[in-house]
Every structure is written in C-alpha cells, then in structure tokens.
Amino acid sequence: MSQINSYLTFDGNCREAMTFYQKCFGGKLFFQTVGESSIAKEMSAEMKNSILHGSLVIGELKLLASDMTPNVGLTRGNTLSIFLECRSAEEIEEYYEKLSSGGKKEFPLEKTFWGALFGVITDKFGFHWMLNYDEEVKK
C-alpha cells in the first residue's frame, strides 16, 4: 500500500529540528548534507553543511526534511499540519508535552465530541501538530 509522509523544509535549522523530533519520538535519524552529494560542486561554500535530505524513521513512520528552500523563500502558515495518530493515552500525553516544549499549546489535550483524546500544538520551529488518540479505533 502507498504511504504518505510529511516533508518539512527549514531555513538552515533542519539538523536542530530533526534532532529535537528524534528526542520526542525516538527512532533512527539520517542526514545527507549538500557537501556529501553530487550537487556539492554547484553550491556555494556556505551551503555545504546544509541538510539536502534528512529522515527520521520510527517503525513505519517517516518524517522527512531538508534545508533546501525554494528561490522564493519559505512561507509558513496554517495550511499544513502533521497529524499524529497515537496508540495510547500515555503516548499522546508524552508527545504533547515534548512537542510543545519551546512552542505553543494551541488546543489543550482533551476528550472531543468525536470521542477521541485530541490536542494541537505549534512546535518551536513553527510547525503545527495535531495529536489524536481514539480508543475506539484501537479496539
């Protein structure tokens, strides 16, 4: 079956952000810098340490990222959220606290009208996370 992954673009702090997410979730973290790639000779010296591609792999979950901003620059808004479906109440509480460190709790972790435990945060890098735990789905 096909899989959809989130791909985050940073402006020079990809390594810091992905290391933060690894501390939140665990998993294996991989980076390829511009300097380690075949495009290194085409890039400026200050770009050599930038992350061309990074991935955090936690089981079947992959969070992908890069420092390679488009020529028009980055525009962050509320048009993208990372939806994290949690496996337990304990897990959602743990991730909610870890991800909100240095960020902002937008919607408190609480039981919703659709029966799930749900909360929304914006992390310290400006990314929106929607955390959900639906006990009925897990049965």
PyMOL commands that place a pseudoatom at each C-alpha (Angstrom):
pseudoatom trace, name=CA, resn=MET, resi=1, chain=A, elem=C, hetatm=0, pos=[0.000, 0.000, 0.000]
pseudoatom trace, name=CA, resn=SER, resi=2, chain=A, elem=C, hetatm=0, pos=[1.188, 3.534, -0.713]
pseudoatom trace, name=CA, resn=GLN, resi=3, chain=A, elem=C, hetatm=0, pos=[2.252, 5.729, 2.166]
pseudoatom trace, name=CA, resn=ILE, resi=4, chain=A, elem=C, hetatm=0, pos=[2.066, 9.479, 2.707]
pseudoatom trace, name=CA, resn=ASN, resi=5, chain=A, elem=C, hetatm=0, pos=[4.915, 11.101, 4.629]
pseudoatom trace, name=CA, resn=SER, resi=6, chain=A, elem=C, hetatm=0, pos=[5.406, 14.646, 5.841]
pseudoatom trace, name=CA, resn=TYR, resi=7, chain=A, elem=C, hetatm=0, pos=[8.322, 16.575, 4.320]
pseudoatom trace, name=CA, resn=LEU, resi=8, chain=A, elem=C, hetatm=0, pos=[9.401, 19.648, 6.246]
pseudoatom trace, name=CA, resn=THR, resi=9, chain=A, elem=C, hetatm=0, pos=[11.535, 22.443, 4.784]
pseudoatom trace, name=CA, resn=PHE, resi=10, chain=A, elem=C, hetatm=0, pos=[13.741, 24.517, 7.051]
pseudoatom trace, name=CA, resn=ASP, resi=11, chain=A, elem=C, hetatm=0, pos=[15.891, 27.583, 6.579]
pseudoatom trace, name=CA, resn=GLY, resi=12, chain=A, elem=C, hetatm=0, pos=[19.188, 26.298, 7.957]
pseudoatom trace, name=CA, resn=ASN, resi=13, chain=A, elem=C, hetatm=0, pos=[17.998, 24.593, 11.150]
pseudoatom trace, name=CA, resn=CYS, resi=14, chain=A, elem=C, hetatm=0, pos=[16.935, 21.204, 9.782]
pseudoatom trace, name=CA, resn=ARG, resi=15, chain=A, elem=C, hetatm=0, pos=[19.523, 19.282, 11.830]
pseudoatom trace, name=CA, resn=GLU, resi=16, chain=A, elem=C, hetatm=0, pos=[18.417, 21.017, 15.059]
pseudoatom trace, name=CA, resn=ALA, resi=17, chain=A, elem=C, hetatm=0, pos=[14.726, 20.406, 14.384]
pseudoatom trace, name=CA, resn=MET, resi=18, chain=A, elem=C, hetatm=0, pos=[15.060, 16.775, 13.364]
pseudoatom trace, name=CA, resn=THR, resi=19, chain=A, elem=C, hetatm=0, pos=[17.263, 16.071, 16.388]
pseudoatom trace, name=CA, resn=PHE, resi=20, chain=A, elem=C, hetatm=0, pos=[14.529, 17.627, 18.557]
pseudoatom trace, name=CA, resn=TYR, resi=21, chain=A, elem=C, hetatm=0, pos=[11.894, 15.383, 16.932]
pseudoatom trace, name=CA, resn=GLN, resi=22, chain=A, elem=C, hetatm=0, pos=[14.115, 12.344, 17.490]
pseudoatom trace, name=CA, resn=LYS, resi=23, chain=A, elem=C, hetatm=0, pos=[14.293, 13.259, 21.190]
pseudoatom trace, name=CA, resn=CYS, resi=24, chain=A, elem=C, hetatm=0, pos=[10.472, 13.433, 21.211]
pseudoatom trace, name=CA, resn=PHE, resi=25, chain=A, elem=C, hetatm=0, pos=[9.768, 10.186, 19.345]
pseudoatom trace, name=CA, resn=GLY, resi=26, chain=A, elem=C, hetatm=0, pos=[12.952, 8.111, 19.276]
pseudoatom trace, name=CA, resn=GLY, resi=27, chain=A, elem=C, hetatm=0, pos=[13.803, 6.352, 16.027]
pseudoatom trace, name=CA, resn=LYS, resi=28, chain=A, elem=C, hetatm=0, pos=[16.782, 6.459, 13.689]
pseudoatom trace, name=CA, resn=LEU, resi=29, chain=A, elem=C, hetatm=0, pos=[17.924, 9.746, 12.215]
pseudoatom trace, name=CA, resn=PHE, resi=30, chain=A, elem=C, hetatm=0, pos=[19.734, 10.042, 8.880]
pseudoatom trace, name=CA, resn=PHE, resi=31, chain=A, elem=C, hetatm=0, pos=[21.196, 13.118, 7.184]
pseudoatom trace, name=CA, resn=GLN, resi=32, chain=A, elem=C, hetatm=0, pos=[22.830, 13.848, 3.838]
pseudoatom trace, name=CA, resn=THR, resi=33, chain=A, elem=C, hetatm=0, pos=[24.472, 17.238, 3.583]
pseudoatom trace, name=CA, resn=VAL, resi=34, chain=A, elem=C, hetatm=0, pos=[24.861, 19.227, 0.402]
pseudoatom trace, name=CA, resn=GLY, resi=35, chain=A, elem=C, hetatm=0, pos=[28.622, 18.695, 0.717]
pseudoatom trace, name=CA, resn=GLU, resi=36, chain=A, elem=C, hetatm=0, pos=[28.145, 14.908, 0.668]
pseudoatom trace, name=CA, resn=SER, resi=37, chain=A, elem=C, hetatm=0, pos=[26.062, 14.998, -2.508]
pseudoatom trace, name=CA, resn=SER, resi=38, chain=A, elem=C, hetatm=0, pos=[26.753, 15.122, -6.230]
pseudoatom trace, name=CA, resn=ILE, resi=39, chain=A, elem=C, hetatm=0, pos=[25.488, 18.728, -6.367]
pseudoatom trace, name=CA, resn=ALA, resi=40, chain=A, elem=C, hetatm=0, pos=[28.162, 19.968, -3.936]
pseudoatom trace, name=CA, resn=LYS, resi=41, chain=A, elem=C, hetatm=0, pos=[30.328, 21.497, -6.691]
pseudoatom trace, name=CA, resn=GLU, resi=42, chain=A, elem=C, hetatm=0, pos=[27.360, 23.569, -7.923]
pseudoatom trace, name=CA, resn=MET, resi=43, chain=A, elem=C, hetatm=0, pos=[26.570, 25.016, -4.481]
pseudoatom trace, name=CA, resn=SER, resi=44, chain=A, elem=C, hetatm=0, pos=[28.147, 27.851, -2.507]
pseudoatom trace, name=CA, resn=ALA, resi=45, chain=A, elem=C, hetatm=0, pos=[30.621, 27.087, 0.286]
pseudoatom trace, name=CA, resn=GLU, resi=46, chain=A, elem=C, hetatm=0, pos=[28.146, 28.202, 2.969]
pseudoatom trace, name=CA, resn=MET, resi=47, chain=A, elem=C, hetatm=0, pos=[25.638, 25.611, 1.704]
pseudoatom trace, name=CA, resn=LYS, resi=48, chain=A, elem=C, hetatm=0, pos=[27.997, 22.624, 2.121]
pseudoatom trace, name=CA, resn=ASN, resi=49, chain=A, elem=C, hetatm=0, pos=[26.817, 21.865, 5.687]
pseudoatom trace, name=CA, resn=SER, resi=50, chain=A, elem=C, hetatm=0, pos=[23.128, 22.389, 4.885]
pseudoatom trace, name=CA, resn=ILE, resi=51, chain=A, elem=C, hetatm=0, pos=[20.915, 19.317, 5.000]
pseudoatom trace, name=CA, resn=LEU, resi=52, chain=A, elem=C, hetatm=0, pos=[19.989, 18.167, 1.499]
pseudoatom trace, name=CA, resn=HIS, resi=53, chain=A, elem=C, hetatm=0, pos=[17.815, 15.385, 2.868]
pseudoatom trace, name=CA, resn=GLY, resi=54, chain=A, elem=C, hetatm=0, pos=[17.056, 14.138, 6.350]
pseudoatom trace, name=CA, resn=SER, resi=55, chain=A, elem=C, hetatm=0, pos=[14.803, 11.380, 7.564]
pseudoatom trace, name=CA, resn=LEU, resi=56, chain=A, elem=C, hetatm=0, pos=[13.605, 10.205, 10.930]
pseudoatom trace, name=CA, resn=VAL, resi=57, chain=A, elem=C, hetatm=0, pos=[12.388, 6.611, 10.789]
pseudoatom trace, name=CA, resn=ILE, resi=58, chain=A, elem=C, hetatm=0, pos=[10.283, 5.225, 13.617]
pseudoatom trace, name=CA, resn=GLY, resi=59, chain=A, elem=C, hetatm=0, pos=[8.908, 1.844, 12.592]
pseudoatom trace, name=CA, resn=GLU, resi=60, chain=A, elem=C, hetatm=0, pos=[6.730, 2.573, 9.557]
pseudoatom trace, name=CA, resn=LEU, resi=61, chain=A, elem=C, hetatm=0, pos=[6.588, 6.314, 10.271]
pseudoatom trace, name=CA, resn=LYS, resi=62, chain=A, elem=C, hetatm=0, pos=[8.915, 8.573, 8.294]
pseudoatom trace, name=CA, resn=LEU, resi=63, chain=A, elem=C, hetatm=0, pos=[9.386, 12.274, 8.876]
pseudoatom trace, name=CA, resn=LEU, resi=64, chain=A, elem=C, hetatm=0, pos=[11.410, 13.815, 6.052]
pseudoatom trace, name=CA, resn=ALA, resi=65, chain=A, elem=C, hetatm=0, pos=[13.118, 17.206, 5.933]
pseudoatom trace, name=CA, resn=SER, resi=66, chain=A, elem=C, hetatm=0, pos=[15.583, 19.494, 4.183]
pseudoatom trace, name=CA, resn=ASP, resi=67, chain=A, elem=C, hetatm=0, pos=[17.278, 22.892, 4.373]
pseudoatom trace, name=CA, resn=MET, resi=68, chain=A, elem=C, hetatm=0, pos=[16.823, 23.352, 0.617]
pseudoatom trace, name=CA, resn=THR, resi=69, chain=A, elem=C, hetatm=0, pos=[14.487, 26.332, 0.485]
pseudoatom trace, name=CA, resn=PRO, resi=70, chain=A, elem=C, hetatm=0, pos=[12.872, 27.394, -2.783]
pseudoatom trace, name=CA, resn=ASN, resi=71, chain=A, elem=C, hetatm=0, pos=[14.197, 30.501, -4.554]
pseudoatom trace, name=CA, resn=VAL, resi=72, chain=A, elem=C, hetatm=0, pos=[11.139, 32.442, -3.392]
pseudoatom trace, name=CA, resn=GLY, resi=73, chain=A, elem=C, hetatm=0, pos=[11.942, 31.622, 0.251]
pseudoatom trace, name=CA, resn=LEU, resi=74, chain=A, elem=C, hetatm=0, pos=[9.830, 29.970, 2.905]
pseudoatom trace, name=CA, resn=THR, resi=75, chain=A, elem=C, hetatm=0, pos=[6.313, 30.943, 3.844]
pseudoatom trace, name=CA, resn=ARG, resi=76, chain=A, elem=C, hetatm=0, pos=[4.961, 29.172, 6.893]
pseudoatom trace, name=CA, resn=GLY, resi=77, chain=A, elem=C, hetatm=0, pos=[1.279, 29.234, 7.587]
pseudoatom trace, name=CA, resn=ASN, resi=78, chain=A, elem=C, hetatm=0, pos=[-1.512, 27.121, 8.879]
pseudoatom trace, name=CA, resn=THR, resi=79, chain=A, elem=C, hetatm=0, pos=[-2.094, 25.241, 5.637]
pseudoatom trace, name=CA, resn=LEU, resi=80, chain=A, elem=C, hetatm=0, pos=[-0.129, 22.189, 6.751]
pseudoatom trace, name=CA, resn=SER, resi=81, chain=A, elem=C, hetatm=0, pos=[-0.446, 20.202, 9.949]
pseudoatom trace, name=CA, resn=ILE, resi=82, chain=A, elem=C, hetatm=0, pos=[1.245, 16.988, 10.912]
pseudoatom trace, name=CA, resn=PHE, resi=83, chain=A, elem=C, hetatm=0, pos=[-1.433, 14.602, 12.167]
pseudoatom trace, name=CA, resn=LEU, resi=84, chain=A, elem=C, hetatm=0, pos=[-0.058, 12.109, 14.668]
pseudoatom trace, name=CA, resn=GLU, resi=85, chain=A, elem=C, hetatm=0, pos=[-2.311, 9.156, 15.494]
pseudoatom trace, name=CA, resn=CYS, resi=86, chain=A, elem=C, hetatm=0, pos=[-1.198, 7.863, 18.887]
pseudoatom trace, name=CA, resn=ARG, resi=87, chain=A, elem=C, hetatm=0, pos=[-1.511, 4.336, 20.277]
pseudoatom trace, name=CA, resn=SER, resi=88, chain=A, elem=C, hetatm=0, pos=[-2.404, 5.150, 23.890]
pseudoatom trace, name=CA, resn=ALA, resi=89, chain=A, elem=C, hetatm=0, pos=[-3.434, 7.930, 26.259]
pseudoatom trace, name=CA, resn=GLU, resi=90, chain=A, elem=C, hetatm=0, pos=[0.029, 7.810, 27.824]
pseudoatom trace, name=CA, resn=GLU, resi=91, chain=A, elem=C, hetatm=0, pos=[1.701, 8.195, 24.434]
pseudoatom trace, name=CA, resn=ILE, resi=92, chain=A, elem=C, hetatm=0, pos=[-0.389, 11.191, 23.378]
pseudoatom trace, name=CA, resn=GLU, resi=93, chain=A, elem=C, hetatm=0, pos=[0.274, 12.920, 26.716]
pseudoatom trace, name=CA, resn=GLU, resi=94, chain=A, elem=C, hetatm=0, pos=[4.018, 12.313, 26.400]
pseudoatom trace, name=CA, resn=TYR, resi=95, chain=A, elem=C, hetatm=0, pos=[4.233, 13.596, 22.800]
pseudoatom trace, name=CA, resn=TYR, resi=96, chain=A, elem=C, hetatm=0, pos=[2.008, 16.588, 23.551]
pseudoatom trace, name=CA, resn=GLU, resi=97, chain=A, elem=C, hetatm=0, pos=[4.347, 17.726, 26.331]
pseudoatom trace, name=CA, resn=LYS, resi=98, chain=A, elem=C, hetatm=0, pos=[7.568, 17.022, 24.438]
pseudoatom trace, name=CA, resn=LEU, resi=99, chain=A, elem=C, hetatm=0, pos=[6.490, 18.669, 21.178]
pseudoatom trace, name=CA, resn=SER, resi=100, chain=A, elem=C, hetatm=0, pos=[5.149, 21.749, 22.929]
pseudoatom trace, name=CA, resn=SER, resi=101, chain=A, elem=C, hetatm=0, pos=[8.485, 22.379, 24.677]
pseudoatom trace, name=CA, resn=GLY, resi=102, chain=A, elem=C, hetatm=0, pos=[9.571, 25.821, 23.495]
pseudoatom trace, name=CA, resn=GLY, resi=103, chain=A, elem=C, hetatm=0, pos=[6.433, 26.080, 21.365]
pseudoatom trace, name=CA, resn=LYS, resi=104, chain=A, elem=C, hetatm=0, pos=[2.788, 26.857, 21.979]
pseudoatom trace, name=CA, resn=LYS, resi=105, chain=A, elem=C, hetatm=0, pos=[-0.136, 24.713, 23.105]
pseudoatom trace, name=CA, resn=GLU, resi=106, chain=A, elem=C, hetatm=0, pos=[-2.867, 25.806, 20.683]
pseudoatom trace, name=CA, resn=PHE, resi=107, chain=A, elem=C, hetatm=0, pos=[-5.646, 23.435, 21.774]
pseudoatom trace, name=CA, resn=PRO, resi=108, chain=A, elem=C, hetatm=0, pos=[-5.482, 21.610, 25.104]
pseudoatom trace, name=CA, resn=LEU, resi=109, chain=A, elem=C, hetatm=0, pos=[-5.324, 17.858, 25.201]
pseudoatom trace, name=CA, resn=GLU, resi=110, chain=A, elem=C, hetatm=0, pos=[-8.926, 16.877, 25.927]
pseudoatom trace, name=CA, resn=LYS, resi=111, chain=A, elem=C, hetatm=0, pos=[-11.715, 14.457, 25.073]
pseudoatom trace, name=CA, resn=THR, resi=112, chain=A, elem=C, hetatm=0, pos=[-13.558, 15.674, 21.972]
pseudoatom trace, name=CA, resn=PHE, resi=113, chain=A, elem=C, hetatm=0, pos=[-17.119, 15.415, 20.705]
pseudoatom trace, name=CA, resn=TRP, resi=114, chain=A, elem=C, hetatm=0, pos=[-15.983, 12.649, 18.324]
pseudoatom trace, name=CA, resn=GLY, resi=115, chain=A, elem=C, hetatm=0, pos=[-14.755, 10.642, 21.318]
pseudoatom trace, name=CA, resn=ALA, resi=116, chain=A, elem=C, hetatm=0, pos=[-11.001, 10.952, 20.862]
pseudoatom trace, name=CA, resn=LEU, resi=117, chain=A, elem=C, hetatm=0, pos=[-8.346, 12.494, 23.062]
pseudoatom trace, name=CA, resn=PHE, resi=118, chain=A, elem=C, hetatm=0, pos=[-7.058, 15.364, 20.913]
pseudoatom trace, name=CA, resn=GLY, resi=119, chain=A, elem=C, hetatm=0, pos=[-4.724, 18.351, 21.132]
pseudoatom trace, name=CA, resn=VAL, resi=120, chain=A, elem=C, hetatm=0, pos=[-2.920, 20.811, 18.855]
pseudoatom trace, name=CA, resn=ILE, resi=121, chain=A, elem=C, hetatm=0, pos=[0.471, 22.445, 19.324]
pseudoatom trace, name=CA, resn=THR, resi=122, chain=A, elem=C, hetatm=0, pos=[2.789, 24.618, 17.283]
pseudoatom trace, name=CA, resn=ASP, resi=123, chain=A, elem=C, hetatm=0, pos=[6.340, 23.490, 17.928]
pseudoatom trace, name=CA, resn=LYS, resi=124, chain=A, elem=C, hetatm=0, pos=[9.309, 25.792, 18.425]
pseudoatom trace, name=CA, resn=PHE, resi=125, chain=A, elem=C, hetatm=0, pos=[10.069, 25.572, 14.694]
pseudoatom trace, name=CA, resn=GLY, resi=126, chain=A, elem=C, hetatm=0, pos=[6.613, 26.836, 13.691]
pseudoatom trace, name=CA, resn=PHE, resi=127, chain=A, elem=C, hetatm=0, pos=[5.120, 23.510, 12.576]
pseudoatom trace, name=CA, resn=HIS, resi=128, chain=A, elem=C, hetatm=0, pos=[1.560, 22.594, 13.541]
pseudoatom trace, name=CA, resn=TRP, resi=129, chain=A, elem=C, hetatm=0, pos=[0.965, 19.169, 15.106]
pseudoatom trace, name=CA, resn=MET, resi=130, chain=A, elem=C, hetatm=0, pos=[-2.455, 17.588, 15.621]
pseudoatom trace, name=CA, resn=LEU, resi=131, chain=A, elem=C, hetatm=0, pos=[-2.290, 14.706, 18.092]
pseudoatom trace, name=CA, resn=ASN, resi=132, chain=A, elem=C, hetatm=0, pos=[-5.134, 12.204, 18.280]
pseudoatom trace, name=CA, resn=TYR, resi=133, chain=A, elem=C, hetatm=0, pos=[-5.860, 9.085, 20.295]
pseudoatom trace, name=CA, resn=ASP, resi=134, chain=A, elem=C, hetatm=0, pos=[-9.127, 7.315, 19.609]
pseudoatom trace, name=CA, resn=GLU, resi=135, chain=A, elem=C, hetatm=0, pos=[-9.555, 4.385, 21.970]
pseudoatom trace, name=CA, resn=GLU, resi=136, chain=A, elem=C, hetatm=0, pos=[-12.486, 3.015, 19.923]
pseudoatom trace, name=CA, resn=VAL, resi=137, chain=A, elem=C, hetatm=0, pos=[-10.304, 2.740, 16.808]
pseudoatom trace, name=CA, resn=LYS, resi=138, chain=A, elem=C, hetatm=0, pos=[-7.691, 0.757, 18.756]
pseudoatom trace, name=CA, resn=LYS, resi=139, chain=A, elem=C, hetatm=0, pos=[-10.159, -1.980, 19.833]
for i in range(1, 139): cmd.bond("trace and resi %d" % i, "trace and resi %d" % (i + 1))
show_as sticks, trace
zoom trace
